[in-house]
């Protein structure tokens, strides 16, 4: 694998003081060094899974809120769409 530029990714984090938090970062991209191979990937992000756009802590917070609120109420409370 060789470096192949980077990509900007945004992640929804835990809200602070009622404000929506977006974590923006450069993520290194890699591609296979063999000429006839189209395989590529990006570096692993320790606080998010795969291509998801939210952090592990945000996901846990949502699950905790869902114990006492509807999905629609949680989405409105966090200022995100229900399918985030």
Buried (B, 14 or more C-beta within 10 A) or exposed (E): EEEBEEEEBEBBBBBEEEEEEEBEEEEEBBBBEEEEEEEEEBEEBEEBEEEBEBBBEBBEBBEEBEEEBEEEEBBEEBEBEEEB
